[in-house]
Amino acid sequence: MAENKSPEEIEQQMAQFKTWVNSQPHLPKDLEDKLIRRFLHSCYYNFEQAKSAAELFCTIRASIPELLNDRDPLSPQFQKTFKIVNLAQIRISGNRNLWIWQLNDPGLELFDYIQDVRLFFLSMDAWLLNEEHLEDADLVLLDVKDISLKFITKFNVSIARKLAKYQEDALPIRLKQIHLVNAPPFIDKIFGLMKPFLKQEVTDMVHFHSPKSDSLYKYFDKDDLPDDYGGTRGTMDDHMQHVMDVIISKRDILMKNNLWKAEKKNKNKSDAVKDSFRSLAID
């Protein structure tokens, strides 16, 4: 198993990876060692898979300036989003990461799907810049208590398709479970919007938990969950403050419009980045 590689073998892979990156003119040269290590780790040290993930990671990022440019966390636009969303990034038992998204906007009056995706990229990038610990599994908890059928009118198919590809095949994490808590009866209609973009292996990871259900505890010890979900790990407000602190600490880097983005391979092509993007079966 590649997981059993020695530290020396991993360092050798790291060196080979950096040599490969430097040999690719279109790839960015701002991939830090901890990010390269995370690509290798997330792919269980399969070198070719790690290269493919990193290539896709940088290529997709270059194709979505509307999500990655002009993202000052202190801007009114982001400050508005921070008021209706709580995020948590918690290391829990079993060397696992728990990612939580909690929406607090009952009427969906302030919710903006694209701005929410921008927040995902902002907070995830801050985490990648800040975190060096390598986890064995990543678990996602989405609190959909305030989601209504109005969400359908705010959904953006093009953005959702790119986001799904990025999360499934490019993001250097080990996604294992996705939990939707406080799921309303019509959640199947909302989930139906996403399902066409998701791989079967990802849809198989999804678990629904209705309001007041205790089914979540079949997957998590209460000591692993925030107080908001019957646990002992502090409040979501406190966790959001920590996420905000990390984002602000990395603000200068996060505001760089070219962070981890591939460049056009050939200036004679009208849009080489998008061509490469299409070749990776996005559309």
C-alpha positions as CSV (number, residue, x, y, z in Angstrom):
1,M,0.0,0.0,0.0
2,A,1.3,3.4,-1.0
3,E,0.3,4.6,2.5
4,N,3.3,2.7,3.9
5,K,5.9,4.7,2.0
6,S,8.8,5.7,4.2
7,P,9.6,9.4,4.9
8,E,12.5,9.1,2.5
9,E,10.3,7.8,-0.3
10,I,7.8,10.6,0.3
11,E,10.6,13.2,0.2
12,Q,11.8,11.7,-3.1
13,Q,8.3,12.0,-4.5
14,M,8.2,15.6,-3.3
15,A,11.4,16.4,-5.2
16,Q,10.1,14.6,-8.3
17,F,6.8,16.5,-8.1
18,K,8.6,19.9,-7.8
19,T,10.8,19.0,-10.8
20,W,7.7,18.1,-12.8
21,V,5.9,21.4,-11.8
22,N,9.0,23.4,-12.8
23,S,9.0,21.6,-16.2
24,Q,5.5,22.7,-17.0
25,P,5.5,26.4,-18.1
26,H,1.8,26.8,-17.7
27,L,1.7,25.6,-14.0
28,P,2.1,28.1,-11.2
29,K,5.3,28.1,-9.2
30,D,3.6,29.2,-6.0
31,L,2.7,25.6,-4.9
32,E,4.2,25.4,-1.4
33,D,5.7,22.1,-0.1
34,K,2.8,21.5,2.2
35,L,0.4,21.8,-0.7
36,I,2.4,19.4,-2.8
37,R,2.6,17.0,0.1
38,R,-1.2,17.2,0.5
39,F,-1.7,16.4,-3.2
40,L,0.4,13.3,-2.7
41,H,-1.3,12.3,0.5
42,S,-4.8,12.8,-0.8
43,C,-4.0,10.5,-3.7
44,Y,-2.4,7.9,-1.3
45,Y,1.0,8.7,-2.8
46,N,0.0,7.6,-6.3
47,F,2.4,9.9,-8.2
48,E,0.5,10.1,-11.5
49,Q,-2.9,10.7,-9.8
50,A,-1.4,13.4,-7.7
51,K,0.0,15.1,-10.8
52,S,-3.4,14.9,-12.5
53,A,-5.2,16.3,-9.4
54,A,-2.7,19.2,-9.2
55,E,-3.0,19.9,-12.9
56,L,-6.8,20.0,-12.7
57,F,-6.7,22.0,-9.5
58,C,-4.7,24.8,-11.2
59,T,-6.6,24.6,-14.5
60,I,-10.0,24.9,-13.0
61,R,-8.9,27.8,-10.9
62,A,-7.8,29.6,-14.0
63,S,-11.2,29.1,-15.6
64,I,-13.3,30.7,-12.8
65,P,-12.1,34.3,-12.2
66,E,-15.7,35.2,-11.2
67,L,-15.1,33.0,-8.1
68,L,-11.4,33.7,-7.3
69,N,-10.8,37.3,-8.3
70,D,-11.5,40.4,-6.2
71,R,-12.0,38.6,-2.9
72,D,-11.1,40.9,-0.1
73,P,-12.7,39.2,3.0
74,L,-13.2,42.7,4.5
75,S,-15.3,43.8,1.5
76,P,-19.0,44.5,2.1
77,Q,-19.9,41.6,-0.2
78,F,-18.1,39.1,2.0
79,Q,-19.1,40.7,5.2
80,K,-22.7,40.2,4.2
81,T,-22.1,36.5,3.5
82,F,-20.3,36.0,6.8
83,K,-23.4,37.2,8.6
84,I,-25.6,34.3,7.3
85,V,-23.1,31.4,7.2
86,N,-21.2,29.6,9.9
87,L,-18.3,27.4,8.9
88,A,-16.3,24.9,11.0
89,Q,-13.0,23.1,10.2
90,I,-12.5,20.6,13.1
91,R,-10.0,17.9,13.6
92,I,-11.8,15.0,15.3
93,S,-11.1,11.5,16.5
94,G,-9.6,9.0,14.2
95,N,-7.4,11.6,12.5
96,R,-10.3,12.9,10.6
97,N,-11.4,16.4,9.5
98,L,-15.0,17.5,10.0
99,W,-16.1,20.4,7.7
100,I,-19.4,22.0,8.6
101,W,-21.6,24.5,6.7
102,Q,-24.5,26.1,8.5
103,L,-26.8,28.5,6.8
104,N,-28.7,31.0,9.0
105,D,-31.0,32.8,6.6
106,P,-34.6,31.3,7.1
107,G,-36.2,33.2,4.2
108,L,-33.2,32.9,1.8
109,E,-33.5,36.7,1.5
110,L,-29.7,37.3,1.7
111,F,-28.4,34.0,0.3
112,D,-26.5,34.3,-2.9
113,Y,-25.4,30.9,-4.4
114,I,-22.4,32.3,-6.3
115,Q,-21.2,34.3,-3.3
116,D,-21.6,31.2,-1.1
117,V,-19.3,29.3,-3.5
118,R,-16.9,32.2,-3.4
119,L,-16.8,31.8,0.4
120,F,-16.2,28.1,0.0
121,F,-13.1,28.8,-2.1
122,L,-11.9,31.6,0.2
123,S,-12.2,29.5,3.4
124,M,-10.8,26.4,1.8
125,D,-7.8,28.3,0.3
126,A,-7.1,29.9,3.8
127,W,-7.2,26.4,5.3
128,L,-4.8,25.0,2.6
129,L,-2.4,27.9,3.3
130,N,-2.6,27.5,7.1
131,E,-2.9,23.8,7.8
132,E,0.0,21.2,7.6
133,H,-1.6,18.2,9.4
134,L,-2.5,15.4,7.0
135,E,-5.8,13.7,7.9
136,D,-6.9,10.1,7.0
137,A,-10.5,11.2,6.1
138,D,-12.6,14.3,5.5
139,L,-16.2,14.3,6.5
140,V,-18.7,17.0,5.5
141,L,-21.8,18.2,7.4
142,L,-24.2,20.5,5.7
143,D,-26.9,22.0,7.9
144,V,-29.8,22.6,5.5
145,K,-32.4,23.8,8.1
146,D,-33.0,27.1,6.2
147,I,-33.0,25.7,2.7
148,S,-36.4,26.0,0.9
149,L,-37.6,25.4,-2.6
150,K,-36.6,29.1,-3.2
151,F,-33.1,27.7,-3.4
152,I,-33.9,26.4,-6.9
153,T,-34.3,30.0,-8.2
154,K,-30.8,30.9,-6.9
155,F,-29.0,27.9,-8.2
156,N,-26.4,28.2,-11.0
157,V,-25.9,25.1,-13.1
158,S,-22.6,26.2,-14.7
159,I,-21.0,27.1,-11.3
160,A,-22.3,23.9,-9.7
161,R,-20.8,21.8,-12.5
162,K,-17.3,23.3,-12.1
163,L,-17.5,23.2,-8.3
164,A,-18.4,19.5,-8.3
165,K,-15.5,18.7,-10.6
166,Y,-13.1,20.7,-8.4
167,Q,-14.3,19.1,-5.2
168,E,-14.3,15.5,-6.6
169,D,-11.1,15.4,-8.7
170,A,-8.9,18.4,-7.8
171,L,-9.2,19.3,-4.2
172,P,-6.4,17.6,-2.1
173,I,-8.6,16.0,0.6
174,R,-9.8,12.5,1.3
175,L,-13.6,12.9,1.1
176,K,-15.4,9.9,2.8
177,Q,-18.8,11.1,4.0
178,I,-21.3,13.8,3.4
179,H,-24.1,14.4,5.9
180,L,-27.2,16.7,5.3
181,V,-28.7,17.5,8.7
182,N,-32.1,19.0,9.4
183,A,-33.1,17.9,6.0
184,P,-36.7,19.0,5.0
185,P,-39.0,16.5,3.2
186,F,-38.4,18.1,-0.2
187,I,-34.6,17.8,0.1
188,D,-34.7,15.2,-2.7
189,K,-35.7,18.0,-5.1
190,I,-32.8,20.1,-4.0
191,F,-30.4,17.2,-4.2
192,G,-31.7,16.4,-7.6
193,L,-30.2,19.6,-8.9
194,M,-26.7,18.5,-7.8
195,K,-26.9,14.8,-8.6
196,P,-26.2,15.1,-12.4
197,F,-22.8,16.6,-11.7
198,L,-21.8,14.1,-9.0
199,K,-20.0,10.8,-9.4
200,Q,-21.8,7.7,-8.2
201,E,-19.1,7.2,-5.6
202,V,-19.8,10.6,-4.2
203,T,-23.6,10.3,-4.2
204,D,-23.1,7.0,-2.3
205,M,-21.4,9.1,0.5
206,V,-24.4,11.2,1.1
207,H,-26.5,10.6,4.2
208,F,-29.7,12.5,5.1
209,H,-30.8,13.3,8.6
210,S,-34.2,14.7,9.3
211,P,-34.8,17.3,12.0
212,K,-34.7,16.0,15.6
213,S,-33.3,12.7,14.3
214,D,-30.5,11.0,16.3
215,S,-29.2,9.2,13.2
216,L,-26.1,11.5,13.0
217,Y,-24.8,9.8,16.1
218,K,-24.4,6.5,14.2
219,Y,-21.5,8.2,12.4
220,F,-20.1,10.6,15.0
221,D,-19.3,10.5,18.7
222,K,-20.9,13.5,20.5
223,D,-17.4,14.6,21.5
224,D,-16.7,15.2,17.8
225,L,-19.6,17.5,17.2
226,P,-20.2,21.2,18.1
227,D,-22.8,22.1,20.8
228,D,-25.3,23.0,18.0
229,Y,-25.5,19.3,17.1
230,G,-25.7,17.8,20.6
231,G,-21.9,17.6,21.0
232,T,-19.2,19.1,23.2
233,R,-16.9,20.8,20.7
234,G,-18.0,24.4,21.2
235,T,-20.5,26.5,19.3
236,M,-20.6,27.1,15.6
237,D,-20.2,30.8,16.3
238,D,-16.9,30.1,17.9
239,H,-15.8,27.8,15.1
240,M,-16.8,30.5,12.6
241,Q,-14.7,33.0,14.4
242,H,-11.7,30.7,14.1
243,V,-12.3,30.3,10.4
244,M,-12.5,34.1,10.1
245,D,-9.3,34.5,12.0
246,V,-7.4,32.2,9.6
247,I,-8.9,34.0,6.6
248,I,-7.9,37.4,7.8
249,S,-4.4,36.1,8.7
250,K,-4.0,35.0,5.0
251,R,-5.8,38.0,3.5
252,D,-2.9,39.4,1.5
253,I,-2.3,36.1,-0.2
254,L,-6.0,35.3,-0.7
255,M,-6.4,38.7,-2.5
256,K,-3.9,37.7,-5.2
257,N,-5.9,37.0,-8.3
258,N,-3.4,34.5,-9.7
259,L,-3.2,32.3,-6.6
260,W,-2.5,28.7,-7.8
261,K,-3.7,29.3,-11.3
262,A,-2.5,27.7,-14.5
263,E,-1.5,30.1,-17.3
264,K,-2.4,29.9,-21.0
265,K,-0.3,27.3,-22.8
266,N,-0.4,29.1,-26.1
267,K,-1.1,32.7,-26.7
268,N,-2.2,32.0,-30.3
269,K,-5.2,30.0,-29.0
270,S,-8.2,32.1,-28.1
271,D,-8.5,30.5,-24.7
272,A,-6.0,27.7,-24.0
273,V,-7.0,27.4,-20.4
274,K,-10.6,26.8,-21.3
275,D,-9.6,24.3,-24.0
276,S,-7.6,22.4,-21.4
277,F,-10.5,22.7,-19.0
278,R,-12.9,21.1,-21.5
279,S,-10.5,18.3,-22.3
280,L,-10.8,17.3,-18.7
281,A,-14.5,16.5,-19.2
282,I,-16.0,19.5,-17.4
283,D,-18.6,20.3,-20.0
